Amino acid sequence: MTAATRGNFGTGVDFSSSPDRGGIVAGFEAVPRLLVSVRSQEEAEIAMAGGADILDIKEPKLGSLGMASMAEIIAISQHPGRDLRPAVPLSVALGELTDWSGSAIPSLPAGIQFAKLGLSRCSRVSNWVTEWLRVRAEFDKRSNSKLHWVAVAYADASAAAAPGIRSISEAAIKTGCAGLLIDTWTKDGRSLLDELDVSLLSSIAETCHKSGLFLALAGRLSSDMLPALRDVRADVLAIRSAGCRGSNRTAELDSSKVTEFRHRIHDCYV
């Protein structure tokens, strides 16, 4: 690993380098990027001050992939503070696929690079891939910038009534997604590692990397989990609760907690 890579706490790869996969290229020696979920301009500023590599716009009170209001999405995408760190990509949570059945698709503002749709309540829907592609295509048509799609698989898939991780990862590869995010659906204090073991996550990471997808991990991640997660070789680690006051995902972000988590990643991976 080069000194430059260590200094950036990142993969050493330009996020904009690939038009098809979003520019995140898996590297076995890379330090994962830190994604922080934010719900307002103020939180975006806090996350950037704490050293977030990626901002993910969502409303945590609405669940794992709760969509923030369009007003907040637009405001964050236009936040003047991003001028200080223009290379920080923006991701947006768009709720669950079933939320858009019969609903009008909004126009996403310029600056959004990554988009995610959950697949809860789709395990018994035989044509979920077709519907997923249809809704994605509608967002693509209305977006003011190129969207790179991130498939989302829930570690507690049965609780979410979602397709299994393997099914979603296969669909992600076949439908040209940029990456795969594994998260938890039930926000009851259980973490990713309470639901899945490291060997399975490592196998999924290998599958993603062979196919050119990046792997992101979320689900009440804590700094104590980093030594175990290092063996997974994920490309992105996503946090909300770990960056909030009292480790409460619906509380306000704290820049010092974001910085602390970033430093713990550095200490563990370098």
Steps between C-alpha positions, in 0.01 A plus 500: 500500500636840409534790737250691288242228545550502876465876512169487316358218714359374169530250222750710309257497206312795352127455553429652158737281301246245377170596334350156560599404852520840666877502513547297821741221418561226752855486634613232742741736673262798505365679803118512476331830428288637783137573410294704745121531473366855531150647499561876476743766385618538858576130529676503163730770635560301820579182305743681271668666796541156654667366186228305319607374156141458376176668608186288491176696516218331690249545781591247774159531668346337191701179517809350347461678165259775603487765231556859609271768364581630153558842657776355720651297215520813285635710787777251581595461134539878480672543838768767458722311745552233234703756307769442760497125433360464147627144467260372769241295307130511585283194541124501555265247658173474308301283738372160398410386149141439606470864609497599133219276381268748333689799640644783294878488466668830599791668325824461693731803500837520332783379720341173611733220393371189677140388554350214703161328509417240765334171410300426813165326439631369167593142594175363362484732200607292202578797277681717754804539275283629215323745730831607655638578155184688404512731801874549461446596135239758602741658747774494236279687254415769753840541661712804421820297520621147428381260771706201608271245663591315817304182568396456862480161669371467854697281740170418673326426172227285654393779733489739203325246275776578251682280249815338632843656474620261231194567284546874531874487436440297184237748385735789579765350275259424216330843507817709501501629857806686624503318831324301768408627847426253778300661781256399773128557457396481864644787700470343844860519614621186323802547278611361166721244674209385715331393176787383277842353559825628357557195279174560312574870464848420369352264242257767385783754480697264278200454270448876475863575429528235230203664326628857538253604772600672819371370834363731769415383851257659746283392790588663832872471435721584796874552529525178702389310187777635279764231571253231390373700204853557374505141376192568283684756284201724453547816294263723700399499867173684562400646836219693660468400866878489551519865396208619714477623856437211733535261204132571432438492124216752522703748708718773353836424345814586696807592294735372772338155487531494120867596530556236767351228280709617205815482713408152621466387137843643430654332806346164411570489127835673459 
